[in-house]
Amino acid sequence: MEGGGNNPLSCKVCPEGTDKTKRAGFRACFCLDGYFRRDRFGKCEICPQEGLNCFGDYVRIMPGYFWDWSYTNIDKYIKFVHNLQTFDNSYEANNSFLDISLPLVHKCHQISRCVNNDSIAGKCKDGYQGWMCSACSEGLYEVFGSCHKCPEMWIFFTEIAILLLVLASFCVYVVYTHRRERPGMSRTIIDITLARSKIVLGFYQVMGEFWQSLDEFHWPERFQKIAAWLDILQFNISTILIKPSCYFPKIVLTPYVMFVIGVSVPLAILVCITLVFFIGKVISRYVAQRYPLRGQTKVRIDHVCDKALTIGVLVLFITYPSTCNAIFALYSPACDTFYLDELKTINISILRSDYSINCTTPTHSKFVTASYVASSYVVAFPFILFCLLWKYNQTTSATLWRAEEKPIPKWLRFLNENYKNRFWFWEILELLRKISQTFILILFGWSNSFTITVTLAISVVFLSLHTSYSPMKDRFEHYLQLSSLWAIFLNMLVATVPSSHVSENLTETAMSVLLIILNLLVIGIIVGKPICFLLKIIQKSRILQTSVQFMVRQYWKCRSSLFSADVLLTNDEPTGGVLQPFNQNTEHYGSIN
């Protein structure tokens, strides 16, 4: 009876799912473990969803899972639970039953972030927040699924100085080698540098997007620190600064901002090239009218225009993958839909690359339309390059027999200089390989079996083609490209191993070593000589030796203390607050559908 029983005849037999050995009192029989109730005097129901712990007559969320109470009444449920803990007749009749639906439980992509602490609302690990605890808290930045404490400003400038020093030493090495070139050499040091840099750039542009697409893979801590630096080699214009949000809090690199930056760069380059040619034409015409005998002026102007075009095409080529990634990230399939309630009547649609962005707002619709329009650049750039290469290749072939060979323009030369004549188009194939792999990763995510199959298949196909045809002239570059293709393939194979299989210390250490070797191999082959050149210069100067040793010791001392703070952030008992519900009055997060 619903609390109105006053004699033994008013009692009923405890139904299935209840503990028949305990006296119920002013309530229905206690539920067994694995059951819960919605009514103080009602039946017990079996635990409704995976990820819920049903104990003590009510549900709480388990570690590794997430639910959102923003579209239901968590206060009402908490009052109901508290009322269940009242065993005498002082219980509140108004809170003795539940007339709301429970939220739907979702498994967190990064299980370790959703700690929950056996609570009803759920809790994020300290340092994490947002939907599925996917965002880092203020003062932290993310590297491959883990949030790290932002370093101090002086460490940031030290890291930038080190990068500039490495870049400067590389440039000095190139210039030094260029001056020692002998006449008649078939390839200049500039040609060699560009050819090998293309291989390194292509490798890290694919791997950078691949690393970021892995939600459920736990990257070993040692590899995260190395990969944080390797990620810079993507040459993503929008993130060329090391985690700018750490030092410039007002800079928030949302997918919208990255799209605007990504699309603006090619437009700005095209405008600059057009202006250079227009100004050059005006100056050339003016000089021809005023000083008709100064023919050298036109030659100089043409030389400047040619250099501007070379730099422009090179920058477009370098930034093309990052621009494409920014465009792909806003496509409609890049949104994930989640149901919020157990009846599946309410859902939200949010952007996979940033769960704080609602895919159903007018603002997002405009950006989606803009991304589809911008897709014309994705198709047009490689197509135009292919047509130009084909045109000049045909022209060159036709003039060979007349000994009037017209060399390919400098602004196109870097695309096919390192390939054999009959493989003049191979760089376009490589460009399509990079874009197709990142396109699938961004649109479907690595957890999709289709993505795993297709990306691995593309890697195998290009490995086979490169091995079979050997399209490159230089043997060293052939093996360098082969190494990069193998490294991409093996990285993807490693990522297919379930994270539960790499939890042991020995296995994780082995994987750390394997990943570091794989991902440092490509750049290590390239920078070996410049580093040796730099070390020789340092060895010749005692002042340089002392300065470098002091800087390295101080830098690693500070970084070690910073990494110790990261370890505490990673391993300490979480103290994160209760999960904050989404705000349905803003354009962020999801809206009710």
Sequence and secondary structure as in RCSB ss.txt:
>XXXX:A:sequence
MEGGGNNPLSCKVCPEGTDKTKRAGFRACFCLDGYFRRDRFGKCEICPQEGLNCFGDYVRIMPGYFWDWSYTNID
KYIKFVHNLQTFDNSYEANNSFLDISLPLVHKCHQISRCVNNDSIAGKCKDGYQGWMCSACSEGLYEVFGSCHKC
PEMWIFFTEIAILLLVLASFCVYVVYTHRRERPGMSRTIIDITLARSKIVLGFYQVMGEFWQSLDEFHWPERFQK
IAAWLDILQFNISTILIKPSCYFPKIVLTPYVMFVIGVSVPLAILVCITLVFFIGKVISRYVAQRYPLRGQTKVR
IDHVCDKALTIGVLVLFITYPSTCNAIFALYSPACDTFYLDELKTINISILRSDYSINCTTPTHSKFVTASYVAS
SYVVAFPFILFCLLWKYNQTTSATLWRAEEKPIPKWLRFLNENYKNRFWFWEILELLRKISQTFILILFGWSNSF
TITVTLAISVVFLSLHTSYSPMKDRFEHYLQLSSLWAIFLNMLVATVPSSHVSENLTETAMSVLLIILNLLVIGI
IVGKPICFLLKIIQKSRILQTSVQFMVRQYWKCRSSLFSADVLLTNDEPTGGVLQPFNQNTEHYGSIN
>XXXX:A:secstr
  S   SGGG     TTB TTS   SSS  B TTEEESBTTS EEE  STTEEEETTEEEE TTEE   TTS HH
HHHHHHHHHT  STTS GGGSB  S  B  EE SSGGGB  TT SS BB TTEESGGG EE TTEEEETTEEEE 
  HHHHHHHHHHHHHHHHHHHHHHHHHHHT  TT SS HHHHHHHHHHHHHHHHHHHHHHHHH SS    HHHHH
HHHHHGGGG  GGG SSSHHHH TT    HHHHHHHHHHHHHHHHHHHHHHHHHHHHHHHHHHHH TT HHHHHH
HHHHHHHHHHHHHHHHHHHHHHHHHHHHTTSGGGEEEEE BTTS  EEEEETTEEEEETTSHHHHHHHHHHHHHH
HHHHHHHHHHHHHHHHHHHHHHHHGGGT      HHHHHHHTTB GGGTTHHHHHHHHHHHHHHHHHHH TTSHH
HHHHHHHHHHHHHHHHHHH  BSSHHHHHHHHHHHHHHHHHHHHHTS GGGG SHHHHHHHHHHHHHHHHHHHHH
HHHHHHHHHHHHHHT HHHHHHHHHHHHHHHHHHHHHHHHHHHHHHS     B     TTSSBS    
